[in-house]
């Protein structure tokens, strides 16, 4: 039988959930306001910027950020229109394409990163204080508990316990 949550456990969950949602929203608003880049665009730009040759395949981007390939593909199409990325054929896979960071995309990523880093410092790191090690450990325990259940390839429906 599923574990019933106590009132205290619900209170902790509610506070965590509200914090996470508001933090995500505050970071997204700041990112877009300061750089004109959406959170979705930023995730893709950073992934490309961190890759060795500033390019990745759609499936690799999807795996990195936990999205379905079709969602990545639609987002890349929107980013192409803004000249942040471009697609090119993959010579080793006739069905595959590379998504490459353009010069405009690199500039947008660098500008966005400066503001995003400042916002993380202001909203998160400053409030975290001496609890960083505990949160780090807790985060890894949650990730371990989730395992592959949240991978892009995981089934969408799960039977009730």
C-alpha positions as CSV (number, residue, x, y, z in Angstrom):
1,X,0.0,0.0,0.0
2,X,1.2,3.5,-0.8
3,X,2.6,5.6,2.0
4,X,0.1,8.1,3.3
5,X,1.7,11.5,3.8
6,X,1.4,13.2,7.2
7,X,0.3,16.9,7.5
8,X,3.9,17.8,8.2
9,X,5.2,15.9,5.1
10,X,2.5,17.7,3.0
11,X,3.6,21.0,4.4
12,X,7.3,20.3,3.5
13,X,6.3,19.2,0.0
14,X,4.0,22.2,-0.6
15,X,6.8,24.6,0.5
16,X,9.4,22.9,-1.7
17,X,7.0,22.7,-4.7
18,X,6.1,26.4,-4.4
19,X,9.7,27.4,-4.0
20,X,10.8,25.3,-7.0
21,X,8.0,26.7,-9.2
22,X,8.6,30.3,-8.2
23,X,12.3,30.0,-8.6
24,X,12.0,28.5,-12.0
25,X,9.6,31.3,-13.0
26,X,11.8,34.1,-11.5
27,X,14.8,32.7,-13.3
28,X,12.9,32.4,-16.6
29,X,11.6,35.9,-16.4
30,X,15.0,37.4,-15.6
31,X,16.6,35.4,-18.4
32,X,14.1,36.5,-21.0
33,X,14.0,40.1,-19.8
34,X,17.8,40.6,-19.7
35,X,18.8,38.6,-22.7
36,X,15.7,37.9,-24.9
37,X,16.4,34.2,-24.6
38,X,13.7,31.8,-23.3
39,X,14.5,29.1,-20.8
40,X,14.0,26.4,-23.5
41,X,16.4,28.2,-25.9
42,X,18.9,28.7,-23.1
43,X,19.0,25.0,-22.3
44,X,19.7,24.1,-25.9
45,X,22.3,26.9,-26.4
46,X,24.2,25.8,-23.3
47,X,24.2,22.2,-24.3
48,X,25.6,23.2,-27.7
49,X,28.1,25.6,-26.1
50,X,29.4,22.9,-23.9
51,X,29.9,20.3,-26.7
52,X,33.3,19.9,-28.1
53,X,32.6,21.2,-31.6
54,X,29.5,23.4,-30.7
55,X,27.1,20.9,-32.4
56,X,24.9,18.0,-31.3
57,X,22.3,15.8,-32.8
58,X,18.7,16.3,-31.9
59,X,18.6,13.0,-30.0
60,X,21.7,14.0,-28.0
61,X,20.1,17.3,-27.1
62,X,16.9,15.5,-26.1
63,X,18.8,13.1,-23.9
64,X,20.8,15.9,-22.2
65,X,17.7,18.0,-21.3
66,X,15.1,15.3,-20.8
67,X,12.8,16.3,-23.7
68,X,11.2,14.2,-26.4
69,X,13.0,14.5,-29.8
70,X,9.9,16.0,-31.4
71,X,9.9,18.8,-28.8
72,X,13.6,19.5,-29.4
73,X,13.0,19.5,-33.2
74,X,10.2,22.1,-32.9
75,X,12.3,24.3,-30.6
76,X,15.3,24.1,-32.9
77,X,13.1,25.2,-35.8
78,X,12.1,28.3,-33.9
79,X,15.7,28.9,-33.0
80,X,16.8,28.6,-36.6
81,X,14.4,31.4,-37.5
82,X,16.2,33.6,-35.0
83,X,19.6,32.5,-36.4
84,X,20.7,31.1,-33.0
85,X,21.3,27.6,-34.5
86,X,21.5,25.9,-37.9
87,X,21.0,22.4,-39.0
88,X,23.4,20.5,-41.2
89,X,23.5,16.9,-42.6
90,X,25.2,14.2,-40.6
91,X,27.5,12.4,-42.9
92,X,27.6,9.3,-40.7
93,X,23.8,8.9,-40.5
94,X,21.6,9.6,-43.5
95,X,18.6,10.2,-41.2
96,X,20.4,12.4,-38.7
97,X,21.2,16.1,-38.7
98,X,23.5,18.2,-36.6
99,X,22.3,21.2,-34.7
100,X,25.1,23.8,-34.7
101,X,25.5,26.9,-32.6
102,X,25.8,30.0,-34.8
103,X,27.8,33.1,-34.0
104,X,24.6,34.9,-33.0
105,X,23.7,31.9,-30.8
106,X,27.0,31.9,-29.1
107,X,26.7,35.7,-28.3
108,X,23.1,35.1,-27.0
109,X,24.3,32.2,-24.9
110,X,27.2,34.2,-23.3
111,X,24.9,37.2,-22.6
112,X,22.2,35.1,-21.1
113,X,24.7,33.1,-19.0
114,X,26.0,36.3,-17.4
115,X,22.6,37.4,-16.3
116,X,21.4,33.9,-15.4
117,X,24.4,33.3,-13.2
118,X,23.8,36.5,-11.4
119,X,20.1,35.6,-10.9
120,X,21.0,32.1,-9.5
121,X,23.4,33.8,-7.1
122,X,20.8,36.3,-6.0
123,X,17.8,34.0,-5.7
124,X,19.3,30.7,-4.8
125,X,22.9,30.7,-3.6
126,X,22.6,33.7,-1.3
127,X,19.5,32.1,0.4
128,X,21.1,28.6,0.5
129,X,23.9,29.7,2.8
130,X,25.4,26.9,4.8
131,X,22.8,24.4,3.7
132,X,24.6,23.7,0.3
133,X,26.1,20.4,1.3
134,X,22.8,19.1,2.7
135,X,20.9,20.2,-0.4
136,X,23.5,18.6,-2.7
137,X,23.2,15.3,-0.8
138,X,19.4,15.5,-0.8
139,X,19.3,16.2,-4.5
140,X,21.4,13.2,-5.3
141,X,19.2,11.0,-3.1
142,X,16.1,12.1,-5.0
143,X,17.7,11.7,-8.4
144,X,18.8,8.1,-7.3
145,X,15.2,7.4,-6.2
146,X,13.8,8.6,-9.5
147,X,16.3,6.6,-11.5
148,X,15.2,6.2,-15.1
149,X,11.5,6.9,-14.4
150,X,11.8,10.4,-15.8
151,X,14.0,9.7,-18.9
152,X,12.6,10.9,-22.2
153,X,12.1,7.2,-23.2
154,X,10.2,6.2,-20.0
155,X,6.6,5.1,-20.4
156,X,4.2,8.0,-19.9
157,X,1.6,5.9,-17.9
158,X,2.5,4.1,-14.7
159,X,0.2,1.8,-12.9
160,X,-1.0,3.1,-9.5
161,X,0.7,1.5,-6.5
